[in-house]
Amino acid sequence: MITKKLYYENIYAREFDSEIINSKNNPDGTFEITLAQTLFYPGGGGQPCDLGFINGVEVINVFEDHTGEIIHVLKNNFDTENLKNIHGVINWQRRFEYMQQHLGEHIFAGMLYKLHGLNTSRMRIENDNISLDIDDQQVELDIILEAEREANKVVWQNIPVEIIYPDIEEIKLHARKLPGDKAIPPFRVVKVGDVDYVPCCGTHPDTTGQIGLIKVISAENHKGGTRIYLHCGSAAYEWLHKLWLEIKNAESELVCGDLNITEKILNLKHQIRELKNNAQNITRHFLKPLAENLINNAEEFNGLKIIVHVLENSEQDSAKELSRLLTEQPDIIALVAAVNNEGAFLMFSCNKNSHADVRKAFKSTIETLNGKGGGAAFSAQGHCGAVEVEKLRNALAHAKEIIKNQA
């Protein structure tokens, strides 16, 4: 017996009664029940299933099997032997939000197709987020935003949403995509004015105005095509509300107005860049005598000077700057570390014009110190946790021997 789909007969119904057809216990403790009719949408077309309660027991999953029966998976079982009928209640807020999301996606995808002939290959609703894919084409942002703008105009016109069952020839004539290979007649088509006409098994509001708003969140390159993320309906409102709060917090911290945040951030980035340059110049000024002393007193080996040095109570910027100063000369290999209470930063480097390779020595050293990092032949860097200075010096001394053996 194929379950009667009440969710197609009255999309706004929230409660229903039905006769129990079958039930079984699962090994994991869940309970499956099949009904003569149901309001629980089993999922499909990218839309998740409905959740809710049957006789007060939580419904945690719903799916349609290969026979057309709709299986309700309950968190716990209940006595069905002495029951003929049940009472079901769907989670209406969840259902309506998915209806808003699904219809919003239809309209947006319809606009991409209508305006630019772009086909949506895949759609998925996950929580309050919609993603849809355009295969084999990078879609420009202005095209995406144009589709968003025109889709919202359709929403605000409050156009009726029709559910029709045309023959396949009619579908081929009007639809932006054809029924799936496994679909069998009659084909259910969702029609939104002259905006969209597409086979779909999902649930949707009966007018576009009930969506309220369609908002593009982001777009990214995906497998040679474009993946677009949307929020529709209450999900769009919630996202914009959170964004508004973030903007207000940013205004307070930056001491500026709504339309000045970007300008303020750019000014701050410029100031930070200048401060970093000044700090680098100061660091370089104080490290230059140290670098000169290390170079003058370095031991030569096969035409190379291998310099080992640990900067105590220092940050990684100091180690990087000392490495730069040392390796300005082509005959120097610098094995430098900066250590403080939080851990150590290691940088092994040489001049790009030298033929040295610091990778083997670095890999051995960073593993000895239980750290992480990597790099190229002329420069490798990484971090490790808190380490005693003496242990760090010994590790660098061992690295020096590895370099010597390579030379």
N, C-alpha and C positions, 0 to 999 in steps of 0.2 A: 504494500500500500504506500503510495507516494504522499508525503506530508502536505497538507493544504497550507499555502503560504499567505497567511492573513496580513503580513506586512505589505503585500502588494495591494490588498483590497482596501485597507484603511491605514495610510502611512502615519497617521497621527494617533492611532490607538496605542494605549500603554499597558492595558491589562487584558487578559483573555482567559477563557476556560477551555479545557480540551479533555479528550478521552486518552487514557494511557494505552498505547499499542504494544510497547515492549520495554523491557528494562533489564539491566545487568550490572553486576558489581565488577569493578576492575581491580587487578592485583595491587595497584597503587593506592587503593582506598577510595578512589572516585567512583561515581555512579552514573551510568548512562541511561537516558530515557528517551524513548521515541513517542511522539504524540500524533494524534490524528490531524491536528492543525496547530499552528504556532505563529506568534508575533516575533519570535527571535530570528533575526536575519543571520544566516550562517556564514556570512563573509563571502567575498568574491569581488572581482573587478577592481582589486586594489583596496577595497574597503574592509576593515576588520569586522568581526562578528559582534552581535549584540551580547550584552551581559545582563544579569538581573537575578531574579529569584523564582523558583517554582516551589509552591507550598512552603515558602519561607526558607528553603535551602538555596544557597548561593550557586548560580550558574557560572562556571568558570570558562567554558568554551562551548561553541556551537559550530557544527559543520554539516555539510550535505554529503552523503555517501554516494557511491556510484549508482545506486538504485533510485535516487531521488528522495530518500528518506532523510530527514533532518535530525541529527543526533545532538541531544543536549547533554553536556558533561557537567555533573553536579559535584560540588566539593565533598558532600557527604550523601549517604543514601537515606531513604525513608521507606516506610512500609507501603508497598504498592499492592500487596496481596488483597487487602481489604478496601482498596481505593479503586474507583472506576474513573473518576475525573480529577483533574488538578486545576490549580489557579496559578497563572504565571504573570509576573510583572517585569517589564524590561526597564533597564536603566535609561530613562528618557533623556536625561541631560547628555549622556554619552551618545545615544542614537542621534539626537538632533544636531549635535556638534558635527558628527560624521556626515549627516545629510547636508549640512552647510558646506563642509569641506568638499564633499564629492561633487555637488552641483557647481561650486565655485571653480573647481578644477575643470569641469566640463566647459564652462563659459570661457575660462582663460585659454584652454587648449583649442577651443573652437575659434577664438579670436586669432591665435597664432596661425591656424590653418586658413581662416578666411582672409586675413590681411597679407600673409606671406607664404601660404602654401606649406607651412611647417607641420609635419606629422609627429604626434606624440606616440612613442613606441611603448612606453611603460609609465604607469602611475601607481603610486603607493601612498596610503595614508597611515602614518605611524604617530599615535598619540595626537598631538595638535599640529602635526607637521605634514605637509604634502610635498612629495617630490615627483617630478615628471621628467622624462628623458626625451631629448631630440637627438636621434642617432646621426652620426656621420656629418655633423655640421656644427660649427661654432656660431652661436647666435649672439649678435651684438646686443649690448645692454639697452640701447635706445629702442630696439625692436621689442625686447621683453617689456620695457616700461610702457611702450605704446599699447601692447596687448593688455597690460594691467589697466591702463586708463580706459580703454574702450570696453573692457570686461566690466568695470565698475559702472559705466554708463548703462549697461544692460541690467545690472543689479538694480539700479535706482529707477529703472523704467517699470519694475515689478511685472515682468512678462510671465504669463502662465507657462508652466512646464507640462508638456503633454507626454503621456506614455502610450505608444502606438505599437501595433503588431503588423507591419507591412510585409509583403512578400520580398524575396531576395532580390528581384529585379528592381523594385522600388528602392531598396537599400543601396544597391550598387549605383543607382542614379544620384542619390542625395548624400550618402553618409561619408564622413571623413575617414572612416575605417570600417572594415567588414567584420562580420561575426567571426569568432575564433573557429579553428578547425574542428573542435569538438562540440560546437554549438549545434543544436537541432531545432527545427521550427516548432512552434512559432517563435520568431525572433523579436525580443523585447527591445524597443528603440526609445531612447529619451530624446525628445525634440524641444528645443528652446527657441521659439520664434524662427528667424532666419539665421541665427547665430550658430546653433549646433544641432547635429542630427547624427546620433551614434548608438550602436547597440550597447546595452549596459544592463547588468542584473542588479545594480545597487539601489540604494534608497536615496531619495532627494525630496526637498520641499516642493510644494506644488506651485510656488511663484518665486521668481528670482529675488524679489525684495527681501525675502526672509534670510538671505545670506548676509545682508548688511554691508559687508566690505570684503574685498579681495586685496591682499597685500603680498607683493613679492618680497621675500626675505633675502635671498641670495641666488647667485647662479655661478656654476663652475664648469670647467672642462671635465668631461667624463668619457673615457674610452673613445676618444675621437669625436665625441658629440658634446652636447650640453645638458647638464642636469640643473633644473630650476626648482627652487624651494618656495612654497607659498604658505600663507595662513589665510583662512577664510572664516567669516562669521565671528563668533565669540572668541575664537583663537586669535584672530587678527586684532581684536580689541585688546585682549590680555597682553599680547606682544607689544602693541603700541603703548599701552599703559606702563609696562615695565620700562620701555625705552624712554618714555617721558620722565619717569622717576630718575633714571640714570642721567638724563640731560640736566634735570634740575639739580641733582647732586654735583654734576660737573660744573654747572654755573656757579654754585656756591663755592666750590673749591677754587675755581679759576677767577672768581669775581668778575663775571661778564654776563651778557644777555644771550638769549636763544641763538641769535644769528651771528654771534661773535666767537663762538666756541672754536671753530676751525682756525680763525685768525689768531686767537689766543694760544692755541696749541702749537701752531707754526712758529710763533714768536718764542715760546718756551723751548721748542726743539732747537731753534737758532741759538738761544742763550746756553742751552746744555752743550751744544756742539762747541761753542766758544770756550766754555768752562773746561771741557775735556781737553781741548787743544792747549789751553793754558796749563792745566794740570800735567799734561804730557811734556810740555816744554820745561816745566819746573822739575819733574821727575828726571828728565833727560839731563838737565843741568847738574843735578846732584849725583846722578849715576855715571856721568862721563868720566870723572877722575877715577872712579872704581874700575870702569871698563879699561881705561888706559893702564892702570896698575896691573890688572889681571893679564892683559896682553903682554906687557913688558916682562912679567915674571912667569909666563907660561912655558911649560916644557914642550920642546919640539919633538915630533916623532914622524919620521918619513916625510918631512916637509910640511907637516900639519901641527897646529897648536890646538890641543884639546883642553878646553877650559871648563872646570867644574866649580860651581859656586851655589851656595844656599843663602838666600836672603831671608833672614829671620824676622818674624813679626811684620811680614809684608804681604801685599796683595798681588794678584796675578798680573796687573798692569805693570808693576815694577819689573817682574820677571820678563815680560814681553819686551819692555823697553831696553833692559840690559841685554837681552838676546839680540835685539836689532843693532845696538851699538857694537857689540862684539863681532857680529857677522857681516859688518860692512866690509870687512877684509876677507878676501877669498880663501885664505889659508887657515881659517879658524873654525873649529867645531865647538859650539857652546852647549853645555849641559847645565841648565839653570833651573832652580826651584825656588819658589816663594812659599814659606810656611808660616802658619799662625795657629791659633787655638782651634779653628774650625777644620783645618786640614791643610793639604799642600797642593800647589799647582806646579806641574813640571813642563818645561819647554826645552826640547832638544832641537837644535837648528844649525844650519851652516849656510854659507853664501850659495845662491842659486848657480853661480858659475863654477862652484867646486864640484868634484866628482864623488864627494862623500855621500853616505846613506845612513841616516840616523834611525831608521825604522826598527831594525832588529834590536838595537840597544834600548830604544824606548819601550818596545813591546815587552822585553824581558823585565825592565825596571818597573813599569806600571803594574804588571802582573804580580811582581814580588810585593808591591805595596798595596795589593788588592784594590787598585784603582781602575779607572776607565779612561780611554782616550784613543787617539790615532792621528794619522796625518800622512804626509808625503815624504819622499826621500830627504828633502832639504828642511822639513819642518814638521815636528810632531808635538802634540800637547795633550794634557789630560789632568784629571784631578784624582786625589785619593783622600781618605778620611784622615782624622787626627793621627799624627805620627811623630815619634821622637826625632829630634833634629839629628842625633847621632845615627839613627837607623837610616834616615834620609841621605846623610852624607855617604854612608857605606853603600847604599844602593846606587848613588851616582858614581862612586868610585868603581863599582863593578861595571857600570855602563861604559865607563872610560876604557876598561880593559877589553870589553867587547868591540869597541870602536878600533882600538889598537890592533886586535886580531884580524879585523877586516881590512886594515890598511895594507 
